[in-house]
Amino acid sequence: MDTERSQPTPGSASRIGVVLIGRNEGDRLTQCIRSVSSLLPWVVYVDSASTDGSVFLARSAGADVVELSMDTAFTAARARNEGFARLRQLKPDLAYVQFLDGDCELSSGWIEIAVAFLDQHSDVAARALSITIVIHKAVRS
């Protein structure tokens, strides 16, 4: 990927939403949300029964919160899917979705570079599985 030639896309923040997932992330979640704060209000935090105040922290920071029911087993896939569904309810016209674990931080400038690159290369989706950062074009049904 030639990121040096990719220029930030104007208004990219209004075209992308973020799904954060976690359980008992505490201060790590605060840092995570801070790293995506430019994308608020299109940030959804999906919580898997935290007992440490993570839900309060996420709401206080401006994230929309989905609290998973304990009726079904918690999995990262379930959390991401439910977060994606909520994000689509909030903003159905999003072009891209960034998935991020609540104990990770997004590098400054990543969104702008990724969106610019993906806008220029419609056949590409970006993934960095080692830290569970995934950005995909949102598919309209």
C-alpha positions as CSV (number, residue, x, y, z in Angstrom):
1,M,0.0,0.0,0.0
2,D,1.4,3.3,-1.1
3,T,0.2,5.5,1.8
4,E,2.6,8.3,1.0
5,R,0.6,9.2,-2.1
6,S,-2.8,8.8,-0.5
7,Q,-4.2,12.1,0.6
8,P,-6.9,12.5,3.3
9,T,-10.4,12.5,1.9
10,P,-12.4,15.7,2.6
11,G,-15.1,15.0,5.2
12,S,-13.9,11.4,5.8
13,A,-14.9,11.7,9.5
14,S,-18.6,12.0,8.5
15,R,-18.3,8.9,6.2
16,I,-16.9,6.5,8.8
17,G,-18.2,5.0,12.0
18,V,-16.4,3.0,14.7
19,V,-17.4,-0.1,16.6
20,L,-15.4,-0.7,19.8
21,I,-15.8,-3.9,21.8
22,G,-14.7,-4.8,25.2
23,R,-15.2,-6.0,28.8
24,N,-13.8,-4.4,31.9
25,E,-11.4,-2.2,29.8
26,G,-11.4,0.7,32.3
27,D,-8.7,3.3,31.6
28,R,-7.7,1.4,28.4
29,L,-11.2,2.1,27.1
30,T,-10.9,5.8,27.9
31,Q,-7.6,5.9,25.8
32,C,-9.3,4.0,23.0
33,I,-12.3,6.3,22.8
34,R,-10.0,9.3,23.0
35,S,-8.1,8.0,19.9
36,V,-11.3,7.9,17.9
37,S,-13.0,11.0,19.4
38,S,-12.9,12.9,16.1
39,L,-15.4,10.3,14.8
40,L,-18.0,10.9,17.5
41,P,-21.0,10.6,17.4
42,W,-20.5,7.6,15.1
43,V,-18.8,5.5,17.8
44,V,-20.6,2.5,19.2
45,Y,-19.1,0.7,22.2
46,V,-20.3,-2.9,22.7
47,D,-19.9,-4.1,26.3
48,S,-19.8,-7.7,27.4
49,A,-21.1,-7.4,31.0
50,S,-18.3,-5.2,32.4
51,T,-18.3,-4.7,36.2
52,D,-15.7,-1.9,36.2
53,G,-17.7,1.1,35.0
54,S,-16.7,0.7,31.3
55,V,-20.3,1.4,30.2
56,F,-20.4,4.6,32.2
57,L,-17.0,5.7,30.8
58,A,-18.0,5.0,27.2
59,R,-21.3,6.9,27.6
60,S,-19.6,9.8,29.4
61,A,-17.1,10.0,26.5
62,G,-20.0,10.3,24.0
63,A,-20.1,6.8,22.6
64,D,-23.4,5.0,21.9
65,V,-23.4,1.9,24.1
66,V,-24.8,-1.6,23.4
67,E,-24.9,-3.8,26.4
68,L,-24.9,-7.5,25.3
69,S,-27.4,-9.7,26.9
70,M,-26.0,-12.6,29.0
71,D,-28.6,-14.9,27.4
72,T,-26.2,-15.8,24.6
73,A,-22.5,-16.5,24.9
74,F,-20.1,-13.6,24.5
75,T,-17.9,-13.7,21.5
76,A,-15.9,-11.0,19.7
77,A,-17.9,-11.8,16.5
78,R,-21.2,-11.3,18.3
79,A,-20.1,-8.0,19.7
80,R,-18.8,-6.7,16.4
81,N,-22.0,-7.8,14.6
82,E,-24.3,-6.2,17.2
83,G,-22.2,-3.0,17.2
84,F,-22.3,-2.9,13.4
85,A,-26.1,-3.3,13.4
86,R,-26.4,-0.4,15.9
87,L,-24.1,1.8,13.9
88,R,-26.2,1.1,10.8
89,Q,-29.3,2.2,12.7
90,L,-27.6,5.4,13.8
91,K,-26.1,6.3,10.4
92,P,-27.2,4.0,7.6
93,D,-25.3,6.0,4.9
94,L,-21.8,5.3,6.3
95,A,-19.2,4.4,3.7
96,Y,-16.8,2.7,6.1
97,V,-16.6,1.0,9.5
98,Q,-13.6,0.7,11.7
99,F,-13.7,-2.2,14.2
100,L,-11.4,-1.8,17.2
101,D,-10.9,-3.6,20.5
102,G,-11.4,-1.5,23.6
103,D,-7.9,-2.0,24.8
104,C,-6.3,-0.7,21.6
105,E,-5.7,2.9,20.3
106,L,-6.1,4.1,16.8
107,S,-2.9,5.7,15.4
108,S,-3.3,9.4,14.5
109,G,-3.9,9.8,10.8
110,W,-4.9,6.2,10.2
111,I,-8.5,6.9,9.3
112,E,-7.7,9.6,6.8
113,I,-5.0,7.5,5.1
114,A,-7.2,4.4,5.1
115,V,-10.2,6.2,3.7
116,A,-8.2,7.9,1.0
117,F,-6.6,4.6,0.0
118,L,-9.9,2.7,0.0
119,D,-11.6,5.5,-2.0
120,Q,-8.9,5.1,-4.7
121,H,-8.9,1.3,-4.6
122,S,-12.5,-0.1,-4.6
123,D,-11.2,-3.7,-4.8
124,V,-9.4,-3.5,-1.4
125,A,-10.4,-3.9,2.2
126,A,-7.8,-3.2,5.0
127,R,-7.2,-5.5,7.8
128,A,-4.6,-5.7,10.6
129,L,-5.7,-8.8,12.6
130,S,-2.8,-8.8,15.0
131,I,-4.5,-5.9,16.9
132,T,-8.0,-6.5,15.5
133,I,-8.3,-3.3,13.5
134,V,-10.5,-3.9,10.5
135,I,-11.9,-1.3,8.2
136,H,-14.5,-2.3,5.6
137,K,-16.7,-0.6,3.2
138,A,-20.2,-0.6,4.6
139,V,-22.5,-2.7,2.4
140,R,-25.9,-1.4,1.7
141,S,-28.6,-4.1,1.6
